[in-house]
Amino acid sequence: MEQSTRAIHMGFPSLDDSHAAAIAMTSAYDFTSAQEASDRFNGVTEGNIYSRFTNPSVEYFERKLASLENAESAVAFASGMAAYLALAMTFLKQGDHVVLASGIFGTTTHLFRQYFGQFGITATCVDLDDQHAWQAAMCERTRMILVESPTNPLLKVADLTWLSGLAKRNNALLVVDNTLLSPVNQRPLNHGADLVLHSTGKFMDGQGRTVGGVIAGRKDVIQPLKNYLRSSGTCMNAFTAWVLSHGLDTLTARMAMHEQNARKVEAWLRQQSCVKQVFSTFSHSHPQAEVIARQQTGHSPVISFVVEGGQEAAWRCIDALNLVARCTNIGDTKSMVTHPASTTHCRYSQEEKQQYGISDGLVRLCVGLEASQDIILDLGQALAASQVKHSLREVV
């Protein structure tokens, strides 16, 4: 059965004969007897107890996402960062070591280096392209390899098959953040990853209405995360899960349109004289083009580009946009831009920004579902404005 068909036709919790999935808006569940309550709490029988533990709407979303990722099981969280927190709290302890891909989402790096560092967990950041550096970073205390592929915002791509071999040789878990591609365009578990993670408020939602996170993988690896969830309370709520389940129904169609638009916008950006550099997974000149062809079934609608003139010009470009929204999210029907150096990666030092390529002129664009010519027209007038040193307001 095709992926899009599975997403649409998976069985769902219903009320009577309703055609659409119902929302299980409840905090707790009735038991038929004291014995049933005891059996459920003690794991003798399966069934709902409390929505911090399980909820039919959340479980439906988890099953649906697991199917799309070719995973045995999945567990949903209140946010993508809550999912990252769960990874550390479940699989890491004092003295353990994590290897991160450098230049990934700024908050992820900050979480591992700043907060987990307080508890004796160390993290090393490694250039995604440098296999020798990855090998050198591994040690007997390494318990986890964590990558985004592609990375946010420079669209670097990890060779997941190679990293999987490295992780297995060192008895470490390979965790892949698949947010920028979705399971439509990449399934990391098929390439050896142990766990795949998503920030669900992006492409899975598709309209920027919710915040959530999900991790999928083998049952034996997911179950400890579910045990942590029961104690921590970082659970996804039923309404968010309901929205996301409906979002998955249209994910395949939306990703195809996102990619079609992004391909046109990316080609146009490369022709602009004031654009110094373009980062995307579309180009045949991408350093990892062979890996992209091997492990991706499509491309990310996220494109980053460097505007001539540094931060001042990048901000002028962003401020001049009329159609494209100034927003730090991605995966919406609306096209959105942000300035990574001053927002998502603002907690990086200037030296780290230079090292990881987060330049002052860098603009991240997520191409939406508007007509591509309208997106290009708006970008065109904004780029023209970026090269004018004074806005009309400043002149007046």
N, C-alpha and C positions, 0 to 999 in steps of 0.2 A: 504494500500500500504506500502511495506517495506521501511525503511529509505533510503537505498542505491538507490532504484528506484526513490524515490521522489527527491533525490539530483540530479540524472542524467536527469530526464525528466521534471523538472519544466520549464515552458515557459520562453523564454528569448528575450531580444531586438535583432532584426535581421535587416539586410539590404537586401531587396528583398527576395531571396530564400536561403540565406546562411544557411548552416547546423550548423555552430558554432556561438556562441554569438558574436555580434559585440561590439566594444569599442566606447562609446560615448565621443570621445576626443574633447570636446568643453567647452569653459568657459561660454557661454551664449546661449540663444535661441531666435529665431525670433517669434514675435507676429503678428497675422493677422490684428490687429487694436490697436489703443490706448486704446479702451475700454477693449479689452482682456488683455492688459498689466496691466491696473488698477485693473481689476477683480482678476487677479492672485496675484498681490501684496497685495491686501486687503482680500484675502482668500475667495472671492465670488465663484470662480471656481478653480479647481485643475489643475496643469500643471507645467511644468518646467519654471523657471525664470532665474536662475544663478546657476552654478555648486557648488557654496558654499552652496546653499540651498538644491538642489536636482540634481541628475544625473541618467540617466537610467541604466548605468552600476553599479553604487553603489546601486541603489534601487533593482536591480536584485539580487545582492549578499545579501542584507539585507533580502529580501523575502525568499531566499534560506536557509539562516542561521536560520531565524525565524521558518521555517518549520521543520528543523532538531531538534531544541530545543523545539518544541511544544509551541512556543510563538506566541502571536498575532501580534507582531511588533518587529522591530529591528532598530538600528541606528549605522552607522559605523563612525569611527574616524581615524585620521591620525596615531595614535599609541595606544598601550594599555594604556600607561600612560596618553595620551590625554583623553581616556575614563574615567580613574579614576578622572582626573581633572574635567571632565564634571559632574560626580556624585556629587562632592563636591560643584561646582558652582551652580548646579541646586537644590540640596536638602538640603544644609546646609547653615547656617548663623551664625553670631557672637553669641557666647554663646552656640551653639549646641555641642553635644558630640557624638563621634563615638567609638565603641568597635571593635578592630581589633584582629584577631588571631595572637598570637606571633609567631615569626620566619618565617613569610611569606616573599615574595620577598623584598629584602632590600630597593629598590627604592620606593616601595609602602609605606612602613613604614615611610621612610624619608619624602615623600611628605606630608603625613598627620600630622606627628609630627612637622616637621621643617617649612614647608611653610604655611600650613593651620593654624598652631598654631599662626602665626603672625597676623591672622585675628580673633583670639578669638575662634577658633574651637579646642576643646580638644580631645585627643585620648587616650584610654586606651588599652594596649596590654594584652591579656589573653591567658593562655594555652588552646589550643583547646580541650584537654581531660578533663579539670576541669569544670564540669557543675556548681559546687558551685561558682567558681570564675566568671563565666559568669553571674550568677544571681546577685552576689555582685557588679559587674561592672556596671550594668544597673542603670540609674537614670532618673529623670523626664525630663532631657535635652537630653537623648539619642535618636538620630534620625536615626542611621544606625548601623547595624552589618555587618562587612565585613570579609569574610573568603575566603581562598583558600582551595579547597578540591579535591585532596590531596594538601598538602602544598609543597612549593618549598624552600629547597631541601630535607626535611626529610620525606616527604610522610605521614604526619599525616592526618587523615581523620575526617571530621566534621559529626556529626549526624544532617543532614539538617532538618529532621522532627522535632527534638527537638528544634533546633535553630529557626525554623520557628514559633513554638509555643511561644518561648521566645520573639521573635521580635513582634509578634502580640499583646501579652499581654502588651507590652511597647510602642505600636504605632510607632514602628521603622521599617525601611526597611531592609530586609535581602538580601544582595548582595553576590553572590557566583562567584568567579573566577574559571572557569571550564577549563582553558587552558591545564592543564596537562592530562586531560582525553578526551576532545572534546565531542561533543554531541553524538558521537558513543558509548562512554562508560559510560556516565552519563548525565542525564537531570535534573538539579537542580530544575527547575520550577515544575516538577512532584512531588517534595518532599517538596514544600511549599516556595521555594525562590521567592522573588519579582522580582529580576533581576539576570541575568546571564551574566558574562563578559568573553571575550576572548581576548588574545593577538593573533591576527590572523596570524602573521608572523611565528608562530610555526607550529602546525600540519595541520592547514587549508591550508596554503601555501604548506608545505611539502618539499620545496627545498630551503628554506632560501633566497628567492628573494625579499621579500617585508617586510614592517613594517606597522602595522595597528592594530586597535582595534574595537570591536563591543560589544554592549549591547543589550540584548533581554529581553522581558517581555510583560506585558499587555499594550494595547494601551494607557491607561490613564496615565501610568507611563513613557512610552517611549516618548510621545508627548512633555512633558516639556524638555526632553533632546534634541529633535529635534529643539525646539525653541532656546535653548542655542546654538546649533550648528550653526544655521543661523546667530547669532550675533558674535560668537567667531571665526568662520573660521577654526576650527580644523577638517576639513572634510577629508575623504578618497578621493584619486584621482581615476579617472576612470580606469587607467591602473592597479593599485593595485587591485581594485574590480574585474576586468576582470580575473586577475591571480587567485585570491582567489575563484571566482566562478568555474573556471575549477578545482582548487584544491579540492573543495568540491565533485566533481564528483567521485574522487578516494579515498576520505577520509576513507570510510568504509573498503575498501580493504587494504589500507596502514596501518591503525590502527591494523588490524588483523595480518599483517606481523610484525609490530613493536612489538606487544605483544608476538607473537610466539618466536621471537628472544630474547626479554628481559627475558622471562621466563627461557630460556636455560642459558643465561648469569648470571642471578640472582642465579640460582641453582649452577652454577660453582663457582661464587664468594664466596658463603657460605662454600665451601670446601677448600678455600685457607688459609693457616696458618697465612699469613701476613695480612689478612683482619680481623680486630677486630670486625667489626659490619657491617651489611647490612641493608639498609632501602629501602623497597619497599611495594607495596600493594599486592604482590603475596602470602606472607607467611600466613599460617593458624595461626601462633603465633602473628600476628599483633594485637596490643591492641584493634583495632576497626574492627576486622575480621567480626563480626556479622553485623556491619553497612555496611561494604564493600559489603558483600553478598546481603544485602537488597537494597542498593541504586545504586550500580555500576553494569553495564552490561559487564564490561571488566576492564582491568588494564592499568595503565600508564607505558610507556616504560622508564620512568625516574627511575633510581636506584642510590642511594647514598651509598657510603661505606667508612669506616674508615681504612686507611692504618697504619700499625704498624710503629711508628717512627715519628709521628707528621708531621708538615709542610714540613720539609726537605725531608722526605720520600715521602710525597704526591706529592711534586714538582718533585722529581726524577722520580716518576711513570709517571706523566703527560708529562714530557720532553722526556721520552723514547718511547712514543707511536709513531708508524709509520703510521698505518691505521686510528686510531681514531683521530679526529681533536681536537685541543685545541681551543675551541670556546664557547662563553657564550650563544649561542642560544640553543634551543631544537626543536624537531619536524622535523628535516631534514632527507633526505634519508641517509645522512652520520652520523655515530656515532660521538658523541662529548662529551668532558669532560671539566669541569672547577673546580677551587678550590674556593668554596663559601666564605671562611673566608677572602680571599685576593681580591675577585672580587665583586660578587653580594651582599655580606653582609659586605663589608669592612667598611661601615660607622657605623656599630654596635660597641659599646664599647666592650672591652674584657670581661667585666662582663656580658653584654647582650649575647655575643656569647656563653659563658659558660652556661648561664641560658637557652638559646634556643637550645643548642645542636649543634651549628655551630663550631665544633672542628677544630683544626689546621690540623688534618689528614684526614678531610672529603673531598671526591672527588665526584662530581656529574657527572653521566654518563647518557646520553640519547642514548639508543640503536637504531641504524639506520636499514637500510634495506639490508646491506651487508649480506653475508652468515654468520650465527652465529658462525661457527667454525673459520672463519677468525678473527672475533671480539675477540673471546676467545683467540686465539693464540697471538694476539697483546697485549691484556691485560696481558696474562701470562708472556711474556718477559718483559713488563713494570713493573709488580709487582716484578719480580725477580730483576730488576735493582733498584727498590726502596729500597731494603734491602742491597745494596752495598753502603758503605759510601762515596766513591769517584768515580766519573765518569772517563772514560778513558781520557777525555780532561784535568781533574784536575791532573791526575797522570802524563801525558806527560808535 
